[in-house]
């Protein structure tokens, strides 16, 4: 990943992602302020770069009246291949929760385990959890409360009323937690997730959700800037319930033919490719399903 500056009028500064170790060779000129990439944008760029062997260079600086795609696709000779726009079906509290996840990393040098936390609601404050969780989890490790399997915090069932740190964790909105030893040479991290979204699922939900994003006016306006013959791609992050869960079905039930979709979305012109993923993940993988 490297920063780059414009080399032609109208070209915006941006971050470039590559599928192999490589750096942009453009000469830095006038500095331009650009919006920071979201977790969804950066992970989508990394996936597209790695799989299609190209550079994803940030194109949209953020703000202003211009409707630009998020990334310009280039080959390793710096020749333009097309554009990539990143969108998401996540809305409301879930979207805000994922934004906070990318902003606030939770760790403590005293932790010997990586902790995996599910909150009781999607409205939990990740910022507040960053301030309060580490000390409570250090206490949990000290007392030997290190669940290897997901454990639901139920007062009166798996801990006594007033027992610490269980009671305080419950008050902070922790619903389920588990832990695994941290990698050798580093302290533990805390990964916080909102509760899964419920509802019936079916493979058709993936196609329906992707087609809805393909036909959104703002996405089409940005993708319409492509020139004939260029790649024109939309990357859709799906919510982790409903359509996102449907996308995971082939991975968790690969033995059943019914787990695989039989149809795909209709690509409106000038779109040449659509990517669908569930995530993005802030752990050791870029997406939970692709």
C-alpha positions in Angstrom: 0.0 0.0 0.0 1.4 3.4 -0.9 0.2 7.0 -1.1 0.3 8.8 -4.4 -0.3 12.2 -5.8 -1.9 13.4 -9.0 0.1 13.5 -12.3 -2.6 15.0 -14.5 -5.3 17.7 -14.1 -8.4 16.2 -12.5 -6.7 13.1 -11.2 -7.2 12.6 -7.5 -4.7 11.5 -4.9 -5.3 8.2 -3.3 -4.2 4.9 -1.7 -3.1 2.1 -3.9 -3.6 -1.6 -3.1 -1.7 -4.3 -4.9 -2.0 -8.1 -5.1 1.8 -8.5 -4.8 4.6 -6.4 -3.2 4.8 -3.4 -5.5 4.8 0.4 -5.2 3.5 3.2 -7.3 6.2 5.2 -9.1 4.4 8.4 -9.6 6.2 11.6 -8.5 4.7 13.5 -5.6 3.4 17.0 -6.5 0.9 19.3 -4.8 -0.5 17.6 -1.6 -4.2 16.8 -1.8 -6.4 15.9 1.2 -8.5 12.8 0.7 -11.0 11.0 2.9 -9.6 8.1 4.9 -10.7 4.7 3.5 -13.3 2.7 5.4 -12.6 -0.9 6.4 -15.1 -2.0 3.8 -13.3 0.0 1.0 -9.8 -1.0 1.9 -10.7 -4.7 2.3 -12.6 -4.7 -1.0 -9.6 -3.1 -2.8 -7.2 -5.7 -1.3 -9.5 -8.6 -2.5 -9.9 -7.2 -6.0 -6.2 -6.4 -6.3 -5.1 -9.9 -5.2 -7.6 -11.9 -7.2 -7.5 -9.9 -10.5 -3.8 -9.0 -10.2 -4.1 -5.2 -10.5 -3.7 -2.0 -8.6 -6.7 -0.3 -6.9 -5.9 3.4 -6.6 -8.2 5.6 -4.6 -10.0 7.9 -7.0 -12.8 9.5 -5.0 -11.2 12.2 -2.6 -14.6 12.6 -0.8 -16.8 15.7 -0.8 -17.6 18.0 -3.6 -20.2 17.7 -6.4 -18.3 15.1 -8.5 -19.7 11.6 -8.6 -16.6 9.4 -8.8 -16.1 5.7 -8.2 -14.0 4.8 -5.1 -11.1 3.3 -7.1 -9.4 3.3 -10.4 -8.1 0.0 -11.6 -4.6 -0.1 -13.1 -2.1 -2.7 -14.3 1.5 -2.7 -13.1 2.6 -0.4 -16.0 0.2 2.2 -14.6 -2.2 1.8 -17.5 -5.8 2.4 -16.6 -8.0 -0.7 -16.7 -11.3 0.6 -15.4 -13.0 1.5 -12.1 -14.3 -0.1 -8.9 -17.1 1.2 -6.7 -17.6 -0.3 -3.2 -21.0 -0.3 -1.6 -22.8 -2.1 1.3 -26.2 -3.3 2.3 -25.4 -2.6 6.0 -27.6 0.1 7.5 -28.3 1.7 10.8 -26.7 0.4 14.0 -24.9 -2.4 12.3 -23.2 -0.1 9.8 -22.3 2.3 12.7 -20.9 -0.6 14.7 -18.6 -1.8 11.9 -17.4 1.8 11.3 -16.5 2.0 15.0 -14.8 -1.4 14.8 -12.4 -0.1 12.2 -11.7 3.0 14.2 -11.2 1.6 17.7 -8.8 -1.3 18.2 -8.9 -3.0 21.6 -5.8 -4.6 23.1 -3.8 -4.6 26.3 -0.2 -5.7 26.8 -1.2 -7.7 29.9 -3.6 -10.0 28.0 -2.3 -13.4 27.1 -5.4 -14.4 25.1 -7.3 -13.2 22.1 -10.9 -12.5 23.2 -14.0 -12.8 21.0 -16.9 -10.8 22.3 -20.5 -10.6 21.1 -22.5 -7.7 22.5 -26.1 -7.9 23.5 -27.1 -5.2 21.0 -25.8 -3.4 17.9 -26.0 -0.1 19.7 -23.1 -0.9 22.1 -20.4 1.7 22.2 -17.1 0.3 20.8 -15.3 3.3 22.1 -16.6 2.7 25.6 -15.8 -1.0 25.4 -12.2 -0.1 24.4 -11.8 1.8 27.6 -13.5 -0.8 29.9 -13.0 -4.3 28.5 -9.2 -4.8 28.8 -9.1 -4.4 32.6 -12.1 -6.7 33.0 -10.6 -9.4 30.7 -7.2 -9.2 32.4 -9.1 -9.9 35.7 -10.9 -12.8 34.0 -7.6 -14.3 32.9 -6.1 -13.8 36.4 -9.1 -15.7 37.9 -8.9 -18.5 35.3 -12.1 -17.6 33.5 -10.9 -18.2 30.0 -13.7 -20.0 28.0 -12.4 -21.9 25.0 -15.9 -22.3 23.6 -18.5 -19.5 23.2 -20.0 -18.9 26.7 -23.2 -16.9 27.2 -23.1 -14.7 30.2 -26.2 -15.6 32.2 -26.4 -14.2 35.7 -27.5 -17.0 38.1 -26.5 -19.7 35.6 -22.8 -19.5 35.0 -21.8 -17.0 37.6 -23.1 -15.9 41.0 -24.7 -12.5 41.5 -22.0 -10.0 42.3 -19.2 -12.2 41.1 -16.4 -10.4 39.2 -15.5 -9.8 36.5 -18.6 -11.6 35.2 -21.1 -9.1 36.6 -19.2 -6.1 35.2 -18.9 -7.7 31.8 -22.6 -8.3 31.8 -23.3 -4.7 32.7 -21.1 -3.6 29.8 -23.4 -5.4 27.4 -21.3 -8.5 26.8 -23.5 -11.3 25.8 -21.2 -14.1 24.6 -17.5 -14.5 24.9 -14.7 -16.9 24.2 -10.8 -16.8 24.2 -7.9 -18.5 22.6 -4.1 -18.0 23.4 -2.6 -15.1 21.6 0.0 -15.6 18.9 3.5 -16.1 20.3 5.3 -12.8 20.7 2.3 -10.5 21.0 -0.2 -9.5 23.6 -3.9 -10.4 23.3 -6.5 -8.6 21.2 -10.2 -8.1 21.7 -12.5 -8.6 18.8 -16.0 -7.2 19.3 -19.0 -8.1 17.2 -22.7 -7.2 17.2 -25.3 -9.9 17.6 -26.2 -11.8 14.4 -29.3 -10.7 12.6 -32.2 -13.2 12.5 -34.7 -14.1 9.9 -35.3 -16.8 7.2 -32.6 -17.0 4.5 -32.5 -18.3 1.0 -29.9 -18.2 -1.8 -32.1 -15.9 -3.8 -31.5 -13.2 -1.2 -27.9 -12.8 -2.5 -29.0 -12.1 -6.0 -31.8 -9.8 -4.8 -29.5 -7.8 -2.6 -26.8 -7.5 -5.3 -29.3 -6.4 -7.9 -30.7 -3.7 -5.6 -27.2 -2.2 -5.3 -26.5 -2.6 -9.0 -29.6 -0.5 -9.8 -29.1 2.2 -7.2 -28.9 5.6 -8.9 -25.8 6.8 -7.1 -23.8 3.6 -7.9 -24.9 3.8 -11.5 -23.9 7.5 -11.7 -20.4 6.7 -10.5 -19.9 3.7 -12.7 -21.2 5.6 -15.8 -17.8 7.5 -15.8 -16.1 4.4 -17.4 -14.9 4.5 -21.0 -16.0 1.8 -23.5 -14.0 -1.4 -23.2 -12.8 -0.7 -19.6 -13.5 -2.8 -16.6 -16.5 -1.5 -14.6 -17.0 -3.3 -11.3 -19.2 -3.0 -8.2 -18.2 -4.6 -4.9 -21.1 -5.3 -2.6 -20.6 -6.0 1.1 -23.7 -7.9 2.4 -25.2 -7.8 5.9 -24.1 -10.7 8.1 -27.7 -11.8 8.5 -30.1 -12.7 5.7 -28.2 -12.2 2.4 -24.8 -12.4 4.0 -25.8 -15.7 5.8 -27.1 -17.0 2.5 -23.8 -16.3 0.9 -22.0 -18.4 3.6 -24.3 -21.4 3.0 -22.1 -23.1 0.3 -19.1 -22.9 2.7 -20.9 -24.4 5.7 -23.0 -26.9 3.8 -20.9 -27.8 0.7 -22.2 -31.3 0.5 -25.7 -30.2 -0.6 -26.3 -29.1 -4.2 -29.1 -26.9 -2.9 -26.5 -24.8 -1.0 -25.3 -23.3 -4.3 -27.1 -20.5 -6.2 -28.5 -21.4 -9.6 -28.9 -17.8 -11.0 -27.0 -14.6 -10.8 -27.8 -10.9 -11.0 -28.4 -9.1 -14.3 -25.6 -6.6 -14.9 -26.8 -3.2 -16.1 -24.6 -1.5 -18.6 -21.8 -0.5 -18.3 -21.1 -2.9 -15.4 -18.8 -5.7 -16.4 -18.4 -7.5 -13.1 -20.0 -7.6 -9.6 -18.4 -8.9 -6.4 -20.4 -10.0 -3.4 -18.9 -10.7 0.0 -20.0 -10.9 3.6 -17.9 -9.1 6.2 -15.6 -7.3 6.0 -13.5 -9.0 8.7 -11.1 -7.1 10.9 -9.3 -10.3 11.9 -7.1 -12.7 9.9 -9.2 -12.9 6.7 -10.5 -10.2 4.4 -14.0 -11.6 4.0 -16.0 -14.3 5.6 -17.5 -15.4 2.3 -16.9 -14.2 -1.3 
